[in-house]
Amino acid sequence: MATGEKFANALRAMGQLGISSKVVEPVLERLLQVCEGKWEHIEAGNYQLLAEAIFEDGGEGDIKNDLDDDGTEPPLKKLHLGHDRDSSVPSKMEGQKYNLDHQDNKSNLYSQRKQKRHQKNLDLSNVSSADPIQSSERISDVGRTTQAIKPSTSSHAMENYMAFNTHEMPKSNGEKKAANKPSVGAQAPVAFSGLQGPSESSNAGFRSHGTGDSRQQAALGPTQLRRVKDISKGLENVPISLIYESNSETLPRFFYARNNVAYQSAYVHVSYARISDEDSCSGCVKNCLLRQVPCACARETGGEFAYTPQGLLKEDFLETCISMSQNPAEKHLFYCEVCPLERNKNESKPEPCKGHLLRKFIKECWTKCGCSLRCGNRIVQRGITRRLEVFVTRGGKGWGLRTLEELPKGSFVCEYVGEILTNTELYERNASSKSNERHTYPVLLDSDWGSEGILKDEEALCLDATFYGNCARFINHRCQDANLIEIPVQIETPDRHYYHLAFFTKRVVNAMEELTWDYAIDFDDEDHPVKAFECTCGSEFCRDKRRKAG
Ligand SMILES: C[S@@+](CC[C@H](N)C(=O)[O-])C[C@H]1O[C@@H](n2cnc3c(N)ncnc32)[C@H](O)[C@@H]1O
């Protein structure tokens, strides 16, 4: 058969699975190179290798969207590397190892997938009913309450948390209490007990950060691609899916929260009395962006709104923010008189402040404003509108977040949600965390620390998404050329100790691209509350010298 015909057959076969030729072609070309033109490898098992390569390439959007229909589709069988893997697979394919014994399953599965669209499937029903990602009960969202409330340790949500979490959970009185061992109760993830922590040898280049047990893995049989349809369990406007391979990454354990929640001592005082009439636009109606003369809420951004009527960040504003964070001039840095970070390290003799970036703020309209909730100056407060997905990254970064749709430059993606802690609380959390957690989830809210002299402890705040957070907790770091930028947003409180940290795209981001932001980590600062890690961002601008040296 001529190569062209073989090519066409491959496209047709993938087309029957609902994968467009646009997605297939580049992968097929690469695969042909890797297989040194040996079509028999590619054609084997009804194009098993090709389908797998498409999954690995992240170009499986069509299939996954299909799976999304009702969340009850059969898991896609992945063929795992095993003792019986075909030794004739070219050595260059070592990263993607397949058990060709299962070659018939794929075609069957895909056709079953269409037939069984509404048929309950055991594996996926397990995922949705017993996944360890717990939706947080709506505990005191900042913005809905007028005082900071700590998570209630007697809440049902907390019980669920305790059932799954092996971290130490800080108690309200500042002491630490060892969390229960995972229990097999009504809420326990029985179905997941075998999915924890594969060994490094699991296929598809995934790396585990769990405790490996090859016996568990063997008992599970072939690796399956699974999907949790919505880790927010309806809290967000759009579902946030999570895709993973059974036998791969340990599933994340945290409570999904849509809004920040004050942990204990953080001073987050929201009240109408504190918002002056001059700082709101009670005279506005409908959409402030349509006014000829911008209202008071645009004052913060130089008398012009930061958003376009299309809901994107204005080019000028975005570019200024990008340049300030990438190449900060001296005037964009400020040095605290007594830095809260240094004070935690040595209260009696704090070291000089290492500096903080003075960022530009966006101010959104809020409840004292006369405009409607659909006003164009209310983007971040309306929440996530883009289709996002949590997935397992390559290169040892763990989980990551990607977009399932193309995002124009200046799009709002999501805000960073977590518990609001004082820096002392974070410092104590870090110090008392006896485990060597691989991933950490704090960000400092330090964009305005310079404006008020010496900050009290309860005013020097950060967000910690370790226990409570939204999908932003999965966004990985990339040095300098990340595709997202974080921008502080003032919504319900005029002081700048507490604000929302919102992510916007710095450029057009393609569907299926991983979303990244520059954590602005000093990789040499061992004592910083946001712990440095060995960076594998892959950027040519990577600042981690250890990595470069290695
Ligand atoms: C906010 S979490 C991001 C989500 C995390 N990957 C996960 O699996 O939950 C930050 C952690 O991810 C890992 N990480 C993020 N960016 C990384 C990078 N460029 N290189 C290596 N590890 C990274 C580090 O362990 C870091 O502490």
The ligand as a MOL file (V3000), in Angstrom:
LIG
                    3D

  0  0  0     0  0            999 V3000
M  V30 BEGIN CTAB
M  V30 COUNTS 27 29 0 0 0
M  V30 BEGIN ATOM
M  V30 1 C 1.2630 25.8150 43.5760 0
M  V30 2 S 1.9200 24.2240 43.4040 0 CHG=1
M  V30 3 C 1.5900 23.8500 41.7220 0
M  V30 4 C 0.8380 22.5240 41.5820 0
M  V30 5 C 1.6770 21.3140 41.8380 0
M  V30 6 N 2.4500 21.0120 40.6400 0
M  V30 7 C 0.8540 20.1210 42.2440 0
M  V30 8 O 1.0760 19.0200 41.7540 0
M  V30 9 O -0.0310 20.2710 43.0930 0 CHG=-1
M  V30 10 C 3.6130 24.6160 43.4510 0
M  V30 11 C 4.4920 23.4060 43.4760 0
M  V30 12 O 4.5370 22.7770 42.1860 0
M  V30 13 C 5.8620 22.3860 41.8600 0
M  V30 14 N 6.3240 23.1930 40.7280 0
M  V30 15 C 5.7130 24.2620 40.1920 0
M  V30 16 N 6.4210 24.7640 39.1650 0
M  V30 17 C 7.5130 24.0060 39.0340 0
M  V30 18 C 8.6400 24.0410 38.1710 0
M  V30 19 N 8.7740 24.9610 37.2270 0
M  V30 20 N 9.5960 23.1070 38.3470 0
M  V30 21 C 9.4690 22.1480 39.3030 0
M  V30 22 N 8.4400 22.0660 40.1560 0
M  V30 23 C 7.4570 22.9810 40.0330 0
M  V30 24 C 6.7130 22.6680 43.0990 0
M  V30 25 O 6.7430 21.4950 43.8730 0
M  V30 26 C 5.9320 23.7480 43.8090 0
M  V30 27 O 6.1320 23.7380 45.2090 0
M  V30 END ATOM
M  V30 BEGIN BOND
M  V30 1 1 1 2
M  V30 2 1 2 3
M  V30 3 1 2 10
M  V30 4 1 3 4
M  V30 5 1 4 5
M  V30 6 1 5 6
M  V30 7 1 5 7
M  V30 8 2 7 8
M  V30 9 1 7 9
M  V30 10 1 10 11
M  V30 11 1 11 12
M  V30 12 1 11 26
M  V30 13 1 12 13
M  V30 14 1 13 14
M  V30 15 1 13 24
M  V30 16 1 14 15
M  V30 17 1 14 23
M  V30 18 2 15 16
M  V30 19 1 16 17
M  V30 20 1 17 18
M  V30 21 2 17 23
M  V30 22 1 18 19
M  V30 23 2 18 20
M  V30 24 1 20 21
M  V30 25 2 21 22
M  V30 26 1 22 23
M  V30 27 1 24 25
M  V30 28 1 24 26
M  V30 29 1 26 27
M  V30 END BOND
M  V30 END CTAB
M  END
